[in-house]
């Protein structure tokens, strides 16, 4: 299974970014092989609008099965959902912590966005 974790940096020791659309990086982590890579999300950091939709499309193109993030707005939630990507919000700590929590079965998908659009 491929996880996509929003991250403030490009390593597993980086903090989970609480923002989905404007996260600094996405860490794509394969739970079967424990291989991972960082994907820069710089194009959406300063976007005037549409950051969540564009980030959602990028994550879908990365073939992620699940997103782990702090918060997810309605447009990103719809975009990810349409691509069949499950979303888990309320994730904190480091990326490595998030992966461990997911593997332990301690994180559950959400059924709705947890913030309004343009949340910073």
Secondary structure in CASP SS format (residue, H / E / C, confidence):
PFRMAT SS
TARGET T0000
AUTHOR 0000-0000-0000
METHOD secondary structure of the structure
MODEL  1
X C 1.00
X E 1.00
X E 1.00
X E 1.00
X E 1.00
X E 1.00
X E 1.00
X C 1.00
X C 1.00
X C 1.00
X C 1.00
X C 1.00
X C 1.00
X C 1.00
X E 1.00
X E 1.00
X C 1.00
X C 1.00
X C 1.00
X C 1.00
X C 1.00
X C 1.00
X C 1.00
X C 1.00
X E 1.00
X E 1.00
X E 1.00
X E 1.00
X E 1.00
X E 1.00
X C 1.00
X C 1.00
X C 1.00
X C 1.00
X C 1.00
X E 1.00
X E 1.00
X E 1.00
X E 1.00
X E 1.00
X C 1.00
X H 1.00
X H 1.00
X H 1.00
X H 1.00
X C 1.00
X C 1.00
X C 1.00
X C 1.00
X C 1.00
X H 1.00
X H 1.00
X H 1.00
X H 1.00
X H 1.00
X H 1.00
X H 1.00
X H 1.00
X H 1.00
X H 1.00
X H 1.00
X C 1.00
X C 1.00
X C 1.00
X C 1.00
X E 1.00
X E 1.00
X E 1.00
X C 1.00
X C 1.00
X C 1.00
X C 1.00
X C 1.00
X H 1.00
X H 1.00
X H 1.00
X H 1.00
X H 1.00
X H 1.00
X H 1.00
X H 1.00
X H 1.00
X C 1.00
X C 1.00
X C 1.00
X E 1.00
X E 1.00
X E 1.00
X C 1.00
X C 1.00
X C 1.00
X C 1.00
X C 1.00
X E 1.00
X H 1.00
X H 1.00
X H 1.00
X H 1.00
X H 1.00
X H 1.00
X H 1.00
X H 1.00
X H 1.00
X C 1.00
X C 1.00
X C 1.00
X C 1.00
X C 1.00
X C 1.00
X C 1.00
X C 1.00
X C 1.00
X C 1.00
X C 1.00
X C 1.00
X C 1.00
X C 1.00
X C 1.00
X C 1.00
X C 1.00
END
